[in-house]
Amino acid sequence: MRDIRKVMQGLKPALLMVVVQIAFASVNVLYKLAISDGMSVRVLTAYRLIFAAASTLTLALIFERKNIPKLTWRVIFMSFFCGLFGGSLFQNLYFESLALISATFASAVYNLIPAVTFILAVSCGFERLNLQKAAGKAKVFGTITGIGGAMMLTFLKGVEINICTFHVNLLHKKGLTGTLNGDSGSKLLGIFCGLGSCFSFALWLIIQAKMSKEYPSHHSSTALMSIMGAIQATGFALCIEKDWSQWRLGWSIRLLTAAYSGIVASGLMVIVIAWCVNMKGPLYASVFNPLMLVLVAVAGSLMLDESLYIGSVIGAVLIMVGLYMVLWGKSKETKKATHLLVSSEIEVVVASMTVDDHDNSSDLSNNNNIS
């Protein structure tokens, strides 16, 4: 029983990150419905972060009101950039690229995040390249394999696979393609927005790793990030969006999307990501991102009446292989670091015992000489 509990404890970060990707995939489906309903992406992002700020602040007051760490200007400064890169800027850039070019391009760029995070993590010292070791090679090749699989899943079609569906088309009211590509005249801007969203999210993971060390209360740090992001996104939306009817939610898919994406995705799931980044590092959290594309592809085939192709299946398999390679490399490095730490502690204990024995023998010899 103890061994099973130990195994489950070791799998906890991976299982939680899978739950995170399921929640994010659900948000993508809801965003498709809200955008097809005519809602502005900027207003939706602002509402999402407002709901996130309200929910995470409530959780922080409930669970951490008695042991909140000291709030310094450095922590506030980092929370501002976490809210910028992980919230307002990332979401606005990502969905702007989706609107200007296509959902295919936005999804493909999103899966470049592990590679960018790995490069930034190595540059900032959070990860070691270490190509001489098998663990280092596994992380590099796993990242490349996962990205290649994501690109193949996105772009390669091949033979269509006919599987049983629920015969439900949630987008039967309006075609999503027309909504997203209505402003397709500035594709170059869309490309820069997509790449910018990729770097923005990767930068957030790096900053979050530093903030988790200086401010380890995950509920409070997520609340600070959400508040900063909500202020930034609301200010941006008020400056850009002049149609005040866009701010009316009503009892519709708009309210459901804003509430779910804010409370669950940008609230609870960000707390989980912050915990996993603190436990395993920013690269570990980023390698799970391609799983969202797999989940969206399966959900689209089953419920959104979208086609599934052999290229999608091959890409999904490559994503899983790449993910396993990176996790294997991380686990090998963690075991090695733990072994070195335990060995150093044993050496310290043995050395201190040797010194104590030497001192005791010296005291006994001195007493014998005196007597």
Phi, psi and omega in degrees: 000321179293324179294320179297318179296323179293318178296316180295324177295323177290329179275353185304311179300319181294316180296320179294321179291329174294318176299321178301315181292327175296317179296318179293324177295321177297322178297321179299319178296316180294322177298321178300318181292318181293319179293321178294337176279357176096011182281142178289136180295323181294318178292319179298319177296319179297312179297321180301314182285333175293313176299321179296317180297317180295317183288316182289326176295321177297315179297321179295320179292329181283313189264337189231017184292336182269341184226041177286128179297165181294131181270112181255166178296329178294319178293318178298319179298315180291324179294328176298315180285331173295317177295328180286304186282327181264351183236270190296310183292313182300310184293319179294318179293317182298310183283339173291319176294324177297322181284323185282327183245277181192162176293330179298312180296315181299318179294320180295316180294323180302327181278002170277353183302316179302319180294314179296319178297319179297317179296314180292322180295320176294319180295324183271355177090008178280335179229152176250136180292304169046059182286351178285338182260155180294325180295318179295317177297321180297320180294317181293308182291329176294319177297315180296318180296317179297318178293317178299319177296322179295319178295320179295319178298325183282314191259328185273129180256284182080211183284136179283138179256122179265114178237167181291132178241168177273000180054042178241123176245099184290345181256032185286344182286312182221150176282127182293327184298319180295324180292318186284327185259016181296329179247067186261014183282343184240071182291327179298319177297322178296323178295315179294324177295318179296313178295323178296322178294324178297310179293326180296313181294320178296319177297323178297318179299322179292313180294323179296324177298319178289320181293325179296330179284321182274334182223080191286357178280103190290325178295315182291319180294322177293323177296317177299316179297316182294320179297314178298314180296321179296317178298315181295312184292321179294316178299319179294316181294321179295327180284327186266314186273115182263348180272106185289343178292340178294336182277356179274117182273304183070180178271078186215187178296336178295313179295317179299316181295314181296317182290313182294312181295328180282308185288314185274302188287307183272356178252278184297317184290328177292325175298317179296316179298317179299321178294316180293322176297320179293326182279318190240347180102164184293326180295319180302317181291326186283333184290347178276349183303319180299340178298329180299321180295322177297314182296319179294320179297317179293314180297321179296323180289324184277321190241335184258011177058039177258154183278146176245130186243164180297328177297325178294319180294315179298317178298319178297320179296317179296323177298315180296319179296314178298320178298317179296320180297317180293316180296322177296315178299318178295319181294323178296317179294321179295317178297320180294318179295319178296319179296317179295322179294315179296319180296318179294322178294320178296318179297321178296316180296315180297318180296319180292323177294322179296318178296318180296318179296321179295319179294319179295319179293325178293320179295320180294318180295322177295319178295321179295322178294323178294317180289000000 
